[in-house]
Amino acid sequence: MTTRIDAKFAALSREGRKAFVSYVMAGDPDYDRSLDIVRGLPGAGVDIIELGLPFTDPMADGPTIQLAGQRALEGGMTLDRTLDLARAFRKTDDTTPIVLMGYYNPIYSRGVDRFLADAKAAGIDGLIVVDLPPEEDSELCIPAQAAGLNFIRLATPTTDDKRLPRVLQNTSGFVYYVSITGITGAAEAKATDVGPEVARIKSATNLPVIVGFGINTPEKSKAIASVADGAVVGSAIVSRIAAGDSVDDVLAFVKTLSDGAHAA
């Protein structure tokens, strides 16, 4: 079963281009502007959209993403409204992949089977659920793959050669390499550190390896994309939204980052 994510990477590979992935929190700063931003991302050069699912206790996220989640929750954002946003996006774009990124609690509360059916119907293509380790694959990962959704795993600088096969075992779509130890938005990614790690992961899998955390300028986006299959930017974009930038200004900033990755 080919997902939109698989199709996107196949197309990028044919074109000899790197992927640019952007993260935004669903419902930040409010539902309508959030939808406007998400709708504008493909035109700003985004290949894959990571859509944050707001959650009260986002343990892997730094202050920037935590505050975005709080703003979204205070504005009435829920799992249902997040799926509504994806559904609204799909009315005008049936090709750009959407990866829902979040934590297991809201999914568990809804019930895995119901959640997967609803997510698939809303046009979600993949999941990143940061608090479910590979040991819990039967909980969500394997059912998600059976439902036609990619389950994307994180590898980190502390994922050693003994751990890596377990991390890769049921992963699909792509591998998300976290370039730094710690929370989102905390430190800066360095291509010299990232390159050897990406090569190590790629020697163990045929999946694309995309690098995120610590990328906040077009130059860094280009540098990281040059040693990986693509770059992810989240906190730097969310910071612009938090600062009250207009939708157009946010998208113009995203375009500089995507241009950087695509120049790699």
Secondary structure, 3 states (H helix, E strand, C coil): CCCHHHHHHHHHHHHCCCEEEEEEECCCCCHHHHHHHHHHCHHHCCCEEEEECCCCCCCCCCHHHHHHHHHHHHCCCCHHHHHHHHHHHHCCCCCCCEEEEECHHHHHHHCHHHHHHHHHHHCCCEEEECCCCHHHCCCCHHHHHHCCCEECEEECCCCCCCCHHHHHCCCCCCEEEECCCCCCCCCCCCHHHHHHHHHHHHCCCCCCEEEECCCCCHHHHHHHHHCCCEEEECHHHHHHHHCCCCHHHHHHHHHHHHHHHHCC
